[in-house]
Amino acid sequence: MWKFDNKDELIKAIENKDAGVAKKAEEKRLREELAYKTKSTSGKYWFRVMESEKYKQFDEETGLPTHDKDGKPLSDAIKNGNKKLQKSKE
């Protein structure tokens, strides 16, 4: 049956299939990279590495964020939540 199909359509279908395979491979690589980064990052550096886009300043001793991305100090509730998250990552 493939002999009767349009050559350009067949080539396009093969290219689309190859693009899909490459996209899935890239997604898998990114998931594995994130998993490795998650496992290898200690609690003290968790916020600097994994959530650096959310926070601007960090405490040097504990590694906990002190200010959000806009430069506003974090509330006590957020700080306490971050402490619990940091302990769970250690």
C-alpha positions as CSV (number, residue, x, y, z in Angstrom):
1,M,0.0,0.0,0.0
2,W,2.8,2.4,0.7
3,K,3.7,2.4,-3.0
4,F,0.5,4.2,-3.7
5,D,0.9,6.9,-1.1
6,N,2.4,10.3,-1.8
7,K,6.2,10.4,-1.2
8,D,6.1,13.8,0.6
9,E,3.4,12.6,3.0
10,L,5.4,9.5,3.9
11,I,8.5,11.6,4.5
12,K,6.6,14.1,6.7
13,A,5.1,11.2,8.7
14,I,8.5,9.7,9.3
15,E,9.9,13.1,10.4
16,N,7.0,13.7,12.7
17,K,7.6,10.3,14.3
18,D,11.3,11.0,14.7
19,A,10.5,14.4,16.3
20,G,8.1,12.7,18.8
21,V,10.8,10.2,19.8
22,A,13.3,13.0,20.3
23,K,10.9,15.0,22.3
24,K,10.1,12.0,24.6
25,A,13.9,11.3,25.0
26,E,14.5,15.0,26.0
27,E,11.6,14.9,28.5
28,K,13.0,11.7,30.0
29,R,16.5,13.3,30.3
30,L,15.0,16.3,32.1
31,R,13.1,14.2,34.5
32,E,16.2,12.2,35.3
33,E,18.2,15.3,35.7
34,L,15.6,16.8,38.1
35,A,15.5,13.5,40.1
36,Y,19.3,13.5,40.4
37,K,19.4,17.2,41.5
38,T,16.6,16.5,44.0
39,K,18.4,13.6,45.6
40,S,21.8,15.2,45.6
41,T,20.8,18.6,47.1
42,S,21.0,18.8,50.9
43,G,18.4,20.7,53.0
44,K,20.7,23.6,53.6
45,Y,21.0,24.3,49.8
46,W,17.6,23.1,48.8
47,F,16.0,26.6,48.4
48,R,19.0,28.1,46.7
49,V,19.1,25.3,44.1
50,M,15.5,24.1,43.6
51,E,13.5,27.2,44.4
52,S,15.8,30.1,43.5
53,E,13.2,31.7,41.3
54,K,10.9,32.2,44.3
55,Y,13.3,33.8,46.7
56,K,15.9,36.6,46.5
57,Q,17.8,36.5,49.8
58,F,18.8,33.6,52.0
59,D,20.1,33.2,55.6
60,E,23.8,32.2,55.3
61,E,23.8,29.8,58.3
62,T,20.6,27.9,57.7
63,G,20.1,28.4,54.0
64,L,16.5,29.4,54.5
65,P,15.0,32.1,52.4
66,T,14.4,35.5,54.1
67,H,13.0,37.6,51.3
68,D,10.7,36.8,48.3
69,K,11.6,37.5,44.7
70,D,10.3,41.1,45.0
71,G,12.5,41.8,48.0
72,K,9.8,41.7,50.7
73,P,10.6,39.9,53.9
74,L,8.8,36.5,54.3
75,S,6.1,36.1,56.9
76,D,6.6,33.8,59.9
77,A,4.1,31.3,58.6
78,I,6.1,30.9,55.3
79,K,9.4,30.7,57.2
80,N,8.0,28.0,59.5
81,G,6.7,26.0,56.4
82,N,10.1,26.4,54.8
83,K,11.8,25.1,58.0
84,K,9.6,22.0,57.9
85,L,10.3,21.4,54.2
86,Q,14.1,21.8,54.8
87,K,14.0,19.3,57.6
88,S,12.2,16.8,55.4
89,K,14.9,17.2,52.7
90,E,17.8,16.4,55.1
